[in-house]
Amino acid sequence: DADVTQTPRNRITKTGKRIMLECSQTKGHDRMYWYRQDPGLGLRLIYYSFDVKDINKGEISDGYSVSRQAQAKFSLSLESAIPNQTALYFCAVRGNDAYYGYTFGSGTRLTVV
Amino acid sequence: GQQLNQSPQSMFIQEGEDVSMNCTSSSIFNTWLWYKQDPGEGPVLLIALYKAGELTSNGRLTAQFGTTRKDSFLNISASIPSDVGIYFCAGLNAGNMLTFGGGTRLMVKP
């Protein structure tokens, strides 16, 4: 099994619909992150969480919300999807040791029509 | 927020050629990371750099942490078709937050 699992892998949804992207990890790390990837813009941070009771906004949190249901689970929601939220979304985890890099999931490709 | 300028944005090279890409920032980073993203997958860590001036190799890949702590370089020697993908630099600041460059898309012609 992958260390970081994202579901679904692909999703097409209509404008105005609510959608949830899920992320689960088996690494036992406390720190979890949601990133959005657009061509030429790299990965931009949406939200992050350092433990179950900790939620923080990232660079581009407007239009998104998150829930840290357990240490291993971190979900991202679009309450009312709009077309410019069409993007590739990645979940990442990181250990507390400063020398650990981030481990990414395989991504969710979301299309809002 | 912090900005990382990564160049070039894309490269189309012949198999066997060497590749160079770099990242520059207006801010200092404590750690520089280089990732590769294959189509349909998430980024995978290639090299991590922890000290200014550090030069680290991973097979045909060599990366350097700039002495000013505001830049980093990645070189790939003798490119092969499986080197195709998007390469990202990323800087980790004192608050342990990661900032990504815009990526370099590498295409290799056999």
Backbone of each chain as ProteinMPNN parsed JSONL, in Angstrom:
{"seq_chain_A": "DADVTQTPRNRITKTGKRIMLECSQTKGHDRMYWYRQDPGLGLRLIYYSFDVKDINKGEISDGYSVSRQAQAKFSLSLESAIPNQTALYFCAVRGNDAYYGYTFGSGTRLTVV", "coords_chain_A": {"N_chain_A": [[0.835, -1.197, 0.0], [0.378, 2.291, -0.676], [2.182, 4.976, 0.91], [0.897, 7.421, 1.21], [-2.354, 7.974, 0.442], [-4.673, 9.06, -1.9], [-8.044, 9.85, -2.585], [-10.858, 10.696, -4.653], [-8.988, 9.551, -7.612], [-9.508, 10.838, -9.959], [-11.921, 13.303, -10.825], [-14.91, 14.652, -12.03], [-16.942, 17.403, -11.734], [-19.884, 19.449, -11.262], [-20.351, 22.994, -11.529], [-20.952, 24.68, -8.506], [-21.485, 22.464, -6.984], [-20.847, 20.508, -4.004], [-17.83, 19.081, -3.01], [-15.646, 16.551, -1.795], [-12.302, 15.796, -1.165], [-10.199, 13.157, -0.31], [-7.612, 12.113, 1.971], [-5.331, 9.797, 3.167], [-2.872, 8.398, 5.383], [-0.125, 6.187, 6.043], [2.185, 6.539, 7.379], [2.352, 7.547, 9.91], [2.858, 10.176, 10.514], [2.617, 13.485, 11.911], [2.21, 15.877, 10.549], [0.298, 17.216, 7.985], [-0.636, 18.165, 4.669], [-2.321, 20.107, 2.161], [-2.029, 20.69, -1.236], [-2.267, 22.607, -4.26], [-1.886, 22.212, -7.727], [-1.117, 24.006, -10.567], [-0.48, 24.521, -14.037], [2.791, 25.758, -14.611], [2.808, 27.154, -12.242], [3.778, 25.78, -10.139], [3.458, 24.147, -6.964], [0.984, 25.141, -4.767], [0.198, 26.047, -1.446], [-2.696, 25.09, 0.275], [-4.099, 24.386, 2.712], [-2.906, 23.379, 5.978], [-1.979, 21.045, 8.573], [-0.829, 20.411, 11.806], [-1.4, 18.697, 13.831], [-4.166, 16.75, 15.12], [-5.841, 18.649, 16.281], [-5.143, 20.981, 15.14], [-5.375, 23.356, 12.657], [-4.505, 25.15, 9.798], [-4.505, 27.999, 7.648], [-3.304, 28.163, 4.311], [-1.514, 29.547, 1.54], [-3.537, 29.887, -0.419], [-6.317, 29.632, 0.555], [-8.973, 30.438, 0.247], [-12.287, 29.525, -0.575], [-11.999, 26.909, 0.008], [-12.145, 24.256, 2.467], [-11.078, 22.321, 5.317], [-10.745, 19.17, 7.064], [-9.482, 17.479, 9.812], [-9.728, 14.446, 10.581], [-8.544, 12.412, 11.95], [-5.286, 11.349, 13.066], [-4.294, 10.127, 10.834], [-5.858, 10.95, 8.705], [-6.912, 13.447, 6.441], [-8.996, 15.683, 5.057], [-10.081, 17.515, 2.194], [-12.339, 20.028, 1.29], [-14.49, 21.41, -1.175], [-16.797, 23.719, -0.968], [-18.619, 24.915, -2.704], [-18.127, 24.299, -5.739], [-16.162, 25.894, -8.303], [-15.323, 26.745, -11.731], [-12.604, 27.72, -11.891], [-11.328, 26.289, -9.99], [-10.524, 23.998, -11.043], [-7.986, 21.744, -11.218], [-4.926, 20.033, -10.292], [-4.733, 18.245, -7.344], [-2.817, 17.779, -4.445], [-2.027, 15.813, -1.636], [0.151, 15.884, 1.146], [2.561, 14.576, 3.475], [4.549, 14.941, 6.447], [7.222, 14.235, 8.613], [8.11, 15.057, 12.044], [10.778, 15.505, 12.398], [13.189, 17.746, 11.361], [14.722, 17.095, 9.196], [13.337, 15.481, 7.519], [11.89, 15.032, 4.343], [9.006, 15.979, 2.396], [6.35, 13.693, 1.793], [4.443, 12.822, -0.913], [1.06, 12.214, -2.038], [-0.522, 10.537, -4.851], [-2.127, 12.28, -6.142], [-5.155, 14.094, -7.026], [-7.08, 14.602, -9.775], [-9.084, 17.199, -10.514], [-11.909, 18.352, -12.17], [-13.954, 21.034, -12.842], [-16.981, 21.725, -14.212]], "CA_chain_A": [[0.0, 0.0, 0.0], [1.099, 3.547, -0.73], [2.28, 5.677, 2.187], [-0.105, 8.476, 1.199], [-3.382, 7.579, -0.511], [-5.678, 10.082, -2.176], [-9.221, 9.425, -3.328], [-10.658, 9.874, -5.844], [-7.856, 9.94, -8.455], [-10.071, 11.763, -10.939], [-13.318, 13.644, -10.54], [-15.528, 15.744, -12.774], [-18.104, 17.851, -10.985], [-20.52, 20.627, -11.832], [-20.269, 24.242, -10.788], [-21.898, 24.807, -7.409], [-21.57, 21.236, -6.207], [-19.892, 20.296, -2.933], [-17.017, 17.905, -3.242], [-14.628, 16.281, -0.8], [-11.147, 14.999, -1.549], [-9.726, 12.526, 0.908], [-6.214, 11.743, 2.048], [-4.984, 9.0, 4.334], [-1.443, 8.07, 5.393], [0.288, 5.077, 6.898], [3.525, 6.843, 7.888], [2.301, 7.95, 11.306], [3.334, 11.558, 10.676], [1.627, 14.433, 12.416], [2.011, 17.037, 9.678], [-0.343, 16.927, 6.703], [-0.753, 19.368, 3.844], [-3.019, 20.056, 0.875], [-1.482, 21.593, -2.235], [-2.908, 22.672, -5.563], [-0.914, 22.39, -8.804], [-1.548, 24.548, -11.848], [0.684, 24.584, -14.939], [3.669, 26.917, -14.512], [2.737, 27.81, -10.923], [4.266, 24.904, -9.094], [2.457, 23.7, -5.995], [0.647, 26.19, -3.805], [-0.355, 25.484, -0.231], [-4.086, 25.465, 0.55], [-4.252, 24.252, 4.155], [-2.036, 22.409, 6.603], [-2.363, 20.652, 9.927], [0.31, 19.832, 12.509], [-1.954, 17.577, 14.577], [-5.613, 16.62, 14.939], [-6.549, 19.85, 16.736], [-4.472, 22.138, 14.557], [-5.685, 23.607, 11.247], [-3.952, 26.45, 9.422], [-4.68, 28.39, 6.261], [-2.116, 28.358, 3.514], [-1.443, 30.676, 0.614], [-4.727, 30.047, -1.258], [-7.358, 28.873, 1.246], [-10.333, 30.883, -0.075], [-13.073, 28.596, -1.371], [-11.699, 25.557, 0.475], [-12.126, 23.979, 3.896], [-10.458, 21.027, 5.582], [-11.093, 18.487, 8.299], [-8.48, 16.483, 10.221], [-10.586, 13.512, 11.312], [-7.678, 11.56, 12.756], [-3.902, 11.624, 12.702], [-3.999, 9.572, 9.522], [-6.807, 11.382, 7.693], [-7.016, 14.898, 6.262], [-9.814, 15.833, 3.863], [-10.229, 18.86, 1.629], [-13.666, 20.211, 0.722], [-14.881, 22.576, -1.936], [-18.199, 23.83, -0.578], [-19.386, 25.239, -3.906], [-17.038, 24.281, -6.726], [-16.209, 26.811, -9.444], [-14.395, 26.253, -12.766], [-11.173, 27.999, -11.704], [-10.766, 25.326, -9.046], [-10.033, 22.876, -11.838], [-6.55, 21.652, -10.961], [-4.438, 18.79, -9.696], [-4.619, 18.461, -5.913], [-1.937, 16.824, -3.791], [-1.868, 15.727, -0.204], [1.517, 15.542, 1.518], [2.788, 14.396, 4.901], [5.936, 15.182, 6.839], [7.538, 13.914, 9.996], [8.504, 16.193, 12.865], [12.201, 15.717, 12.231], [13.393, 18.79, 10.363], [15.454, 16.586, 8.045], [12.457, 14.696, 6.663], [11.22, 15.709, 3.25], [7.579, 15.746, 2.298], [5.919, 12.569, 0.963], [3.211, 13.221, -1.596], [0.184, 11.245, -2.655], [-0.496, 10.507, -6.316], [-2.889, 13.399, -6.67], [-6.54, 14.013, -7.505], [-7.335, 15.558, -10.855], [-10.444, 17.691, -10.381], [-12.407, 19.21, -13.241], [-15.239, 21.64, -12.529], [-17.57, 22.155, -15.495]], "C_chain_A": [[0.874, 1.253, 0.0], [1.117, 4.197, 0.643], [1.196, 6.742, 2.322], [-1.103, 8.158, 0.081], [-4.414, 8.682, -0.651], [-6.837, 9.471, -2.949], [-10.175, 10.593, -3.504], [-9.4, 10.297, -6.603], [-8.288, 10.961, -9.499], [-11.524, 12.058, -10.589], [-13.745, 14.797, -11.431], [-16.785, 16.129, -12.022], [-18.66, 19.123, -11.618], [-20.334, 21.834, -10.924], [-21.36, 24.294, -9.713], [-22.018, 23.577, -6.529], [-20.533, 21.226, -5.083], [-19.132, 19.02, -3.219], [-15.953, 17.78, -2.167], [-13.537, 15.401, -1.386], [-10.529, 14.434, -0.273], [-8.268, 12.101, 0.809], [-6.012, 10.918, 3.309], [-3.519, 8.586, 4.235], [-1.16, 6.938, 6.384], [1.66, 5.332, 7.531], [3.521, 7.264, 9.36], [2.794, 9.356, 11.56], [2.222, 12.469, 11.163], [1.255, 15.5, 11.386], [1.446, 16.619, 8.333], [-0.674, 18.223, 5.99], [-1.629, 19.079, 2.623], [-2.435, 21.137, -0.033], [-2.331, 21.531, -3.498], [-1.817, 22.936, -6.593], [-1.605, 22.897, -10.053], [-0.316, 24.68, -12.73], [1.477, 25.881, -14.767], [3.677, 27.599, -13.157], [3.28, 26.931, -9.817], [3.13, 24.423, -8.212], [2.231, 24.825, -4.987], [-0.127, 25.596, -2.646], [-1.754, 26.007, 0.048], [-4.337, 25.493, 2.065], [-3.218, 23.275, 4.678], [-2.435, 22.195, 8.053], [-1.171, 19.971, 10.584], [-0.126, 18.757, 13.501], [-3.473, 17.668, 14.476], [-6.353, 17.906, 15.318], [-6.017, 21.132, 16.103], [-4.774, 22.237, 13.071], [-5.197, 25.019, 10.919], [-4.198, 26.732, 7.949], [-3.322, 28.54, 5.591], [-2.253, 29.568, 2.634], [-2.762, 30.948, -0.103], [-5.915, 29.3, -0.666], [-8.79, 29.277, 0.877], [-11.048, 29.88, -0.97], [-12.887, 27.144, -0.969], [-11.899, 25.47, 1.983], [-11.521, 22.593, 4.091], [-10.983, 20.464, 6.889], [-10.007, 17.458, 8.589], [-9.213, 15.513, 11.156], [-9.792, 12.634, 12.271], [-6.253, 11.883, 12.332], [-3.653, 11.202, 11.261], [-4.871, 10.124, 8.407], [-6.981, 12.894, 7.669], [-7.783, 15.118, 4.972], [-9.944, 17.296, 3.476], [-11.595, 18.957, 0.987], [-13.757, 21.499, -0.076], [-16.372, 22.713, -1.718], [-19.102, 24.103, -1.78], [-18.373, 25.395, -5.043], [-17.273, 25.288, -7.857], [-15.149, 26.378, -10.456], [-12.923, 26.569, -12.522], [-10.554, 27.196, -10.566], [-10.381, 24.017, -9.741], [-8.512, 22.844, -11.727], [-6.215, 20.244, -10.515], [-4.187, 19.071, -8.217], [-3.756, 17.359, -5.296], [-2.013, 16.957, -2.278], [-0.419, 15.349, 0.084], [1.6, 15.379, 3.03], [4.265, 14.617, 5.192], [6.112, 14.83, 8.301], [7.999, 15.148, 10.738], [9.989, 16.494, 12.772], [12.428, 16.699, 11.088], [14.076, 18.273, 9.114], [14.589, 15.712, 7.149], [11.908, 15.575, 5.552], [9.739, 15.426, 3.315], [7.332, 14.508, 1.426], [4.559, 12.911, 0.394], [2.387, 12.016, -1.997], [0.248, 11.363, -4.169], [-1.371, 11.561, -6.961], [-4.325, 13.062, -7.028], [-6.696, 15.066, -8.588], [-8.802, 15.936, -10.817], [-10.777, 18.623, -11.532], [-13.781, 19.71, -12.843], [-15.805, 22.218, -13.82], [-18.821, 23.013, -15.269]], "O_chain_A": [[1.955, 1.279, 0.589], [0.202, 4.007, 1.445], [0.643, 6.945, 3.404], [-0.728, 8.084, -1.089], [-4.959, 9.176, 0.336], [-6.631, 8.668, -3.86], [-10.3, 11.415, -2.596], [-8.802, 11.317, -6.262], [-7.516, 11.844, -9.872], [-12.258, 11.186, -10.123], [-13.032, 15.791, -11.569], [-17.608, 15.27, -11.706], [-17.986, 19.784, -12.407], [-20.181, 21.703, -9.709], [-22.525, 23.995, -9.972], [-22.594, 23.643, -5.443], [-19.479, 21.851, -5.192], [-19.71, 18.009, -3.618], [-15.423, 18.781, -1.686], [-13.817, 14.386, -2.023], [-10.359, 15.147, 0.716], [-7.759, 11.777, -0.264], [-6.468, 11.296, 4.389], [-2.984, 8.439, 3.135], [-1.843, 6.764, 7.393], [2.232, 4.435, 8.15], [4.579, 7.33, 9.986], [3.117, 9.703, 12.696], [1.046, 12.257, 10.869], [0.118, 15.969, 11.356], [2.022, 15.79, 7.629], [-0.953, 19.244, 6.618], [-1.67, 17.955, 2.122], [-2.353, 22.311, 0.329], [-3.016, 20.543, -3.765], [-0.935, 23.767, -6.379], [-2.561, 22.293, -10.537], [0.78, 24.926, -12.227], [0.904, 26.97, -14.777], [4.46, 28.522, -12.932], [3.236, 27.322, -8.65], [1.987, 24.306, -8.653], [3.179, 25.381, -4.432], [-1.0, 24.749, -2.835], [-1.981, 27.217, 0.058], [-4.741, 26.518, 2.615], [-2.707, 22.442, 3.93], [-3.114, 23.015, 8.672], [-0.569, 19.066, 10.006], [0.709, 17.98, 13.965], [-4.002, 18.565, 13.819], [-7.39, 18.214, 14.73], [-6.403, 22.233, 16.495], [-4.471, 21.32, 12.309], [-5.446, 25.962, 11.67], [-4.115, 25.837, 7.108], [-2.342, 28.973, 6.198], [-3.004, 30.497, 2.933], [-3.086, 32.104, -0.373], [-6.469, 28.417, -1.321], [-9.728, 28.533, 1.166], [-10.509, 29.437, -1.984], [-13.526, 26.251, -1.524], [-11.833, 26.476, 2.689], [-11.459, 21.794, 3.157], [-11.578, 21.169, 7.704], [-9.652, 16.661, 7.721], [-9.299, 15.739, 12.363], [-10.318, 12.171, 13.283], [-6.036, 12.603, 11.358], [-2.885, 11.846, 10.547], [-4.64, 9.789, 7.245], [-7.168, 13.538, 8.701], [-7.286, 14.781, 3.897], [-9.919, 18.189, 4.323], [-11.983, 18.076, 0.22], [-13.187, 22.528, 0.288], [-17.144, 21.903, -2.23], [-20.215, 23.583, -1.86], [-17.837, 26.479, -5.274], [-18.399, 25.506, -8.304], [-14.178, 25.717, -10.086], [-12.063, 25.775, -12.902], [-9.391, 27.399, -10.218], [-9.966, 23.056, -9.094], [-7.835, 23.803, -12.096], [-7.086, 19.384, -10.379], [-3.5, 20.035, -7.878], [-3.934, 16.175, -5.58], [-2.057, 18.057, -1.725], [0.175, 14.571, -0.663], [0.814, 15.965, 3.773], [5.116, 14.499, 4.31], [5.239, 15.103, 9.125], [8.253, 16.183, 10.122], [10.413, 17.618, 13.039], [11.92, 16.507, 9.983], [14.028, 18.927, 8.072], [15.063, 15.244, 6.114], [11.512, 16.716, 5.786], [9.276, 14.707, 4.2], [8.028, 14.301, 0.432], [3.633, 13.249, 1.131], [2.921, 10.939, -2.263], [0.984, 12.192, -4.705], [-1.363, 11.723, -8.181], [-4.667, 11.91, -7.295], [-6.478, 16.256, -8.359], [-9.671, 15.098, -11.059], [-10.034, 19.557, -11.833], [-14.674, 18.918, -12.542], [-15.196, 23.087, -14.444], [-19.444, 23.46, -16.231]]}, "seq_chain_B": "GQQLNQSPQSMFIQEGEDVSMNCTSSSIFNTWLWYKQDPGEGPVLLIALYKAGELTSNGRLTAQFGTTRKDSFLNISASIPSDVGIYFCAGLNAGNMLTFGGGTRLMVKP", "coords_chain_B": {"N_chain_B": [[3.853, 36.462, -0.323], [6.686, 34.182, -0.061], [8.762, 33.844, -2.931], [9.818, 31.634, -5.442], [11.899, 31.517, -8.128], [12.132, 29.579, -10.851], [14.147, 28.233, -13.38], [15.151, 26.789, -16.55], [11.717, 27.128, -17.793], [10.975, 25.073, -19.412], [12.569, 22.374, -21.153], [13.943, 20.889, -24.028], [15.709, 18.292, -24.944], [18.438, 16.38, -26.368], [18.872, 12.873, -26.033], [21.45, 11.837, -23.855], [22.624, 14.279, -23.517], [23.72, 16.804, -21.15], [21.965, 18.374, -18.425], [20.921, 21.412, -16.981], [19.423, 23.225, -14.366], [17.926, 25.846, -12.392], [17.143, 27.555, -9.304], [16.078, 30.57, -7.868], [15.771, 32.89, -5.174], [14.276, 35.578, -3.308], [14.442, 35.39, -0.682], [15.993, 33.848, 2.2], [16.647, 30.404, 2.586], [16.606, 27.512, 4.713], [16.846, 24.916, 3.99], [17.161, 23.245, 0.932], [15.272, 21.561, -1.501], [14.949, 19.134, -4.074], [12.612, 17.922, -6.325], [11.092, 15.376, -8.384], [8.496, 14.995, -10.708], [6.633, 12.536, -12.124], [4.489, 11.845, -14.954], [1.091, 11.856, -13.986], [1.592, 11.285, -11.366], [2.561, 12.048, -7.919], [4.981, 14.476, -6.707], [8.316, 13.339, -6.177], [10.92, 13.061, -3.858], [14.197, 13.943, -4.746], [16.774, 14.984, -4.072], [18.12, 16.391, -1.108], [19.268, 19.323, 0.445], [21.211, 20.754, 2.971], [23.012, 22.6, 3.947], [24.622, 25.74, 3.35], [26.484, 26.02, 0.377], [26.746, 23.31, 0.106], [27.243, 20.377, -1.8], [25.676, 17.827, -3.413], [25.251, 14.507, -4.583], [23.229, 12.199, -6.457], [23.326, 9.486, -7.982], [23.178, 10.148, -11.375], [22.473, 12.701, -10.883], [23.203, 15.905, -9.617], [23.217, 18.311, -7.1], [23.306, 21.631, -5.794], [23.556, 23.728, -2.957], [23.264, 27.061, -2.84], [25.756, 29.503, -1.932], [24.823, 31.879, -0.898], [22.48, 31.159, 0.208], [20.185, 31.658, -1.116], [19.747, 30.466, -3.48], [19.71, 27.568, -5.671], [20.957, 24.731, -7.492], [20.444, 22.265, -10.014], [21.838, 19.573, -11.658], [21.763, 17.262, -14.326], [23.378, 14.57, -15.586], [24.275, 13.117, -18.743], [21.632, 12.538, -19.981], [18.695, 10.431, -20.073], [15.861, 8.748, -21.6], [13.977, 8.206, -19.504], [14.293, 10.281, -17.773], [12.49, 12.189, -18.304], [10.023, 14.486, -17.268], [8.628, 16.626, -14.71], [10.551, 18.86, -12.938], [10.938, 20.088, -9.717], [12.068, 22.697, -7.66], [12.331, 23.367, -4.168], [12.037, 25.313, -1.269], [12.759, 25.294, 2.176], [11.753, 27.091, 4.908], [12.612, 28.941, 7.958], [10.403, 28.514, 9.523], [9.713, 25.995, 8.877], [8.11, 25.712, 6.617], [7.257, 24.883, 3.29], [8.144, 26.148, 0.146], [7.448, 26.161, -3.283], [9.108, 26.132, -6.471], [8.19, 27.076, -9.869], [8.562, 24.913, -11.527], [10.359, 22.845, -13.882], [9.922, 21.62, -16.987], [11.026, 18.758, -18.414], [11.968, 17.373, -21.447], [13.007, 14.623, -23.34], [14.653, 13.689, -26.191], [14.94, 10.719, -27.92]], "CA_chain_B": [[4.596, 35.325, 0.195], [7.984, 33.948, -0.665], [8.718, 33.468, -4.327], [10.951, 30.916, -5.998], [11.939, 31.607, -9.577], [12.811, 28.4, -11.375], [14.374, 28.313, -14.818], [14.125, 27.256, -17.476], [10.387, 26.557, -17.586], [10.944, 23.799, -20.124], [13.772, 22.038, -21.909], [13.791, 19.764, -24.939], [17.107, 17.985, -25.197], [18.759, 15.097, -26.984], [19.374, 11.86, -25.106], [22.896, 11.874, -23.695], [23.062, 15.62, -23.149], [23.621, 17.196, -19.754], [20.877, 19.31, -18.159], [21.09, 22.275, -15.81], [18.293, 24.077, -14.007], [18.237, 26.521, -11.137], [16.106, 28.281, -8.575], [16.55, 31.718, -7.108], [14.769, 33.426, -4.261], [14.613, 36.824, -2.627], [14.529, 35.064, 0.739], [16.922, 32.794, 2.595], [16.07, 29.133, 3.005], [17.482, 26.665, 5.515], [16.963, 23.645, 3.3], [16.678, 23.215, -0.446], [14.878, 20.223, -1.928], [14.633, 18.967, -5.489], [11.64, 16.86, -6.558], [10.707, 15.053, -9.753], [7.127, 14.533, -10.847], [6.314, 11.782, -13.336], [3.092, 12.054, -15.348], [0.081, 11.136, -13.242], [2.051, 10.954, -10.012], [2.988, 13.157, -7.091], [6.431, 14.715, -6.689], [9.142, 12.43, -5.387], [12.152, 13.737, -3.465], [15.433, 13.482, -5.385], [17.953, 15.409, -3.312], [17.914, 17.399, -0.074], [20.487, 20.079, 0.753], [20.965, 21.305, 4.3], [23.987, 23.624, 4.334], [25.097, 26.609, 2.282], [27.667, 25.516, -0.297], [26.721, 21.843, 0.018], [27.116, 19.757, -3.116], [25.233, 16.452, -3.156], [24.944, 13.742, -5.787], [22.377, 11.022, -6.374], [23.483, 8.918, -9.315], [23.553, 11.141, -12.392], [21.989, 14.006, -10.445], [24.023, 16.661, -8.673], [22.554, 19.548, -6.719], [24.107, 22.478, -4.922], [22.93, 24.754, -2.125], [24.042, 28.255, -3.089], [26.438, 30.067, -0.755], [24.011, 32.959, -0.339], [21.277, 30.484, 0.722], [19.024, 32.139, -1.867], [19.629, 29.787, -4.756], [20.116, 26.175, -5.744], [21.127, 24.276, -8.855], [20.364, 20.83, -10.239], [22.396, 19.116, -12.925], [21.564, 15.866, -14.694], [24.365, 14.236, -16.611], [23.978, 12.034, -19.69], [20.189, 12.309, -19.843], [18.073, 9.254, -20.693], [14.418, 9.005, -21.78], [13.192, 8.16, -18.257], [14.462, 11.541, -17.038], [11.357, 13.042, -18.653], [9.118, 14.797, -16.171], [8.712, 18.0, -14.224], [11.452, 18.976, -11.791], [10.605, 21.215, -8.854], [12.859, 23.049, -6.5], [11.517, 23.797, -3.04], [12.825, 25.837, -0.153], [12.157, 25.151, 3.505], [12.192, 28.246, 5.678], [12.834, 28.722, 9.388], [9.151, 28.024, 10.087], [9.493, 24.653, 8.318], [7.122, 25.724, 5.555], [7.871, 24.616, 1.997], [7.721, 26.954, -0.995], [7.868, 25.489, -4.503], [9.297, 26.835, -7.718], [7.163, 26.796, -10.858], [8.839, 23.661, -12.209], [11.032, 22.763, -15.181], [9.455, 20.442, -17.722], [12.131, 18.205, -19.209], [11.609, 16.42, -22.5], [14.237, 14.029, -23.868], [14.472, 13.071, -27.503], [15.843, 9.562, -28.027]], "C_chain_B": [[5.927, 35.165, -0.499], [7.818, 33.45, -2.087], [9.99, 32.709, -4.689], [10.865, 30.982, -7.504], [12.775, 30.454, -10.118], [12.954, 28.541, -12.88], [15.296, 27.201, -15.29], [12.772, 26.635, -17.165], [10.265, 25.219, -18.288], [12.238, 23.627, -20.908], [13.472, 20.835, -22.779], [15.192, 19.409, -25.412], [17.239, 16.612, -25.855], [19.249, 14.138, -25.903], [20.898, 11.926, -25.056], [23.429, 13.241, -23.293], [22.953, 15.837, -21.641], [22.556, 18.295, -19.607], [21.22, 20.141, -16.926], [19.837, 23.105, -15.594], [18.594, 24.721, -12.663], [17.017, 27.217, -10.558], [16.747, 29.43, -7.834], [15.406, 32.276, -6.285], [15.231, 34.762, -3.713], [14.796, 36.586, -1.135], [15.532, 33.942, 0.977], [16.147, 31.541, 2.986], [17.096, 28.323, 3.785], [17.758, 25.325, 4.844], [16.448, 23.817, 1.879], [16.394, 21.757, -0.813], [14.628, 20.236, -3.426], [13.738, 17.737, -5.64], [11.505, 16.614, -8.064], [9.27, 14.532, -9.741], [6.967, 13.817, -12.186], [4.846, 12.006, -13.693], [2.14, 11.213, -14.522], [0.47, 10.765, -11.818], [2.369, 12.21, -9.223], [4.489, 13.336, -7.138], [7.138, 13.734, -5.766], [10.47, 13.117, -5.099], [13.365, 13.093, -4.133], [16.638, 13.743, -4.487], [17.519, 16.445, -2.295], [19.263, 18.01, 0.281], [20.272, 20.862, 2.023], [21.911, 22.431, 4.704], [24.413, 24.439, 3.126], [26.398, 26.069, 1.707], [27.682, 24.012, -0.495], [26.495, 21.39, -1.415], [26.801, 18.29, -2.88], [24.866, 15.763, -4.456], [24.051, 12.554, -5.462], [22.384, 10.4, -7.764], [23.949, 9.964, -10.305], [23.114, 12.554, -12.022], [22.957, 14.626, -9.44], [23.312, 17.966, -8.376], [23.457, 20.323, -5.765], [23.24, 23.494, -4.221], [23.8, 25.997, -2.281], [24.612, 28.869, -1.814], [25.655, 31.212, -0.121], [22.753, 32.438, 0.343], [20.006, 30.928, 0.003], [18.897, 31.452, -3.219], [20.121, 28.343, -4.665], [20.13, 25.743, -7.198], [20.992, 22.762, -8.901], [20.94, 20.53, -11.612], [22.099, 17.638, -13.099], [22.556, 15.559, -15.796], [23.869, 13.085, -17.473], [22.51, 11.621, -19.627], [19.729, 11.073, -20.615], [16.568, 9.508, -20.775], [13.618, 9.012, -20.478], [13.419, 9.384, -17.363], [13.312, 12.509, -17.326], [10.446, 13.253, -17.445], [9.214, 16.268, -15.816], [9.57, 18.0, -12.961], [11.092, 20.245, -11.016], [11.703, 21.447, -7.837], [11.89, 23.46, -5.395], [12.435, 24.253, -1.924], [12.06, 25.711, 1.147], [12.67, 26.294, 4.367], [12.303, 27.91, 7.164], [11.575, 28.21, 10.079], [8.772, 26.641, 9.587], [8.353, 24.603, 7.323], [7.843, 25.659, 4.214], [7.269, 25.531, 0.935], [8.288, 26.316, -2.25], [8.15, 26.488, -5.622], [8.229, 26.394, -8.712], [7.398, 25.525, -11.662], [9.57, 23.84, -13.526], [10.572, 21.48, -15.847], [10.572, 19.978, -18.646], [11.605, 17.175, -20.197], [12.905, 15.933, -23.131], [13.923, 13.316, -25.175], [15.463, 11.919, -27.651], [16.821, 9.697, -29.197]], "O_chain_B": [[6.26, 35.918, -1.413], [6.87, 32.734, -2.409], [11.092, 33.09, -4.293], [9.874, 30.553, -8.095], [13.978, 30.373, -9.868], [12.009, 28.919, -13.572], [16.131, 26.719, -14.525], [12.689, 25.709, -16.358], [9.546, 24.332, -17.829], [12.904, 24.595, -21.272], [12.831, 19.88, -22.339], [15.792, 20.146, -26.194], [16.303, 15.814, -25.893], [19.951, 14.539, -24.975], [21.555, 12.056, -26.089], [24.547, 13.356, -22.79], [22.199, 15.151, -20.951], [22.288, 19.044, -20.547], [21.748, 19.618, -15.944], [19.259, 23.626, -16.548], [19.407, 24.216, -11.889], [16.009, 27.431, -11.233], [17.819, 29.29, -7.246], [14.235, 32.153, -6.644], [16.428, 35.044, -3.66], [15.25, 37.47, -0.408], [15.87, 33.188, 0.065], [15.11, 31.624, 3.644], [18.299, 28.432, 3.55], [18.778, 24.685, 5.101], [15.422, 24.458, 1.653], [17.16, 20.851, -0.484], [14.153, 21.229, -3.978], [14.06, 16.655, -5.15], [11.758, 17.491, -8.89], [8.885, 13.739, -8.882], [7.144, 14.416, -13.246], [4.043, 12.324, -12.816], [2.34, 10.009, -14.365], [-0.242, 10.018, -11.146], [2.44, 13.304, -9.782], [5.203, 12.431, -7.569], [6.621, 13.357, -4.715], [11.078, 13.694, -6.001], [13.542, 11.875, -4.097], [17.415, 12.837, -4.186], [16.659, 17.28, -2.575], [20.267, 17.308, 0.401], [19.268, 21.562, 2.158], [21.658, 23.138, 5.68], [24.55, 23.913, 2.022], [27.308, 25.703, 2.451], [28.549, 23.492, -1.197], [25.67, 21.944, -2.141], [27.567, 17.586, -2.223], [24.243, 16.365, -5.331], [24.1, 11.985, -4.371], [21.56, 10.737, -8.613], [24.987, 10.596, -10.109], [23.361, 13.498, -12.773], [23.458, 13.955, -8.538], [22.856, 18.653, -9.29], [24.259, 19.745, -5.031], [22.311, 24.052, -4.804], [24.967, 25.98, -1.888], [24.012, 28.763, -0.744], [25.811, 31.483, 1.07], [22.037, 33.204, 0.989], [18.895, 30.625, 0.439], [18.035, 31.814, -4.02], [20.833, 27.954, -3.739], [19.42, 26.302, -8.034], [21.369, 22.062, -7.961], [20.572, 21.159, -12.604], [22.172, 16.86, -12.148], [22.564, 16.226, -16.83], [23.148, 12.201, -17.009], [22.189, 10.49, -19.263], [20.287, 10.718, -21.653], [16.055, 10.392, -20.089], [12.655, 9.772, -20.368], [12.796, 9.502, -16.308], [13.182, 13.535, -16.657], [10.143, 12.318, -16.705], [9.815, 17.056, -16.546], [9.33, 17.227, -12.033], [10.962, 21.327, -11.59], [12.208, 20.505, -7.227], [10.757, 23.854, -5.671], [13.478, 23.65, -1.671], [10.862, 25.989, 1.209], [13.879, 26.452, 4.54], [12.116, 26.765, 7.576], [11.665, 27.544, 11.111], [7.664, 26.163, 9.83], [7.692, 23.574, 7.189], [8.886, 26.283, 4.017], [6.05, 25.673, 0.836], [9.467, 25.966, -2.292], [7.521, 27.542, -5.711], [7.462, 25.468, -8.448], [6.516, 25.1, -12.408], [9.42, 24.858, -14.201], [10.804, 20.385, -15.335], [11.005, 20.706, -19.54], [10.895, 16.238, -19.832], [13.798, 16.728, -23.424], [13.043, 12.458, -25.243], [16.672, 12.11, -27.524], [17.643, 8.809, -29.42]]}, "name": "protein", "num_of_chains": 2, "seq": "DADVTQTPRNRITKTGKRIMLECSQTKGHDRMYWYRQDPGLGLRLIYYSFDVKDINKGEISDGYSVSRQAQAKFSLSLESAIPNQTALYFCAVRGNDAYYGYTFGSGTRLTVVGQQLNQSPQSMFIQEGEDVSMNCTSSSIFNTWLWYKQDPGEGPVLLIALYKAGELTSNGRLTAQFGTTRKDSFLNISASIPSDVGIYFCAGLNAGNMLTFGGGTRLMVKP"}
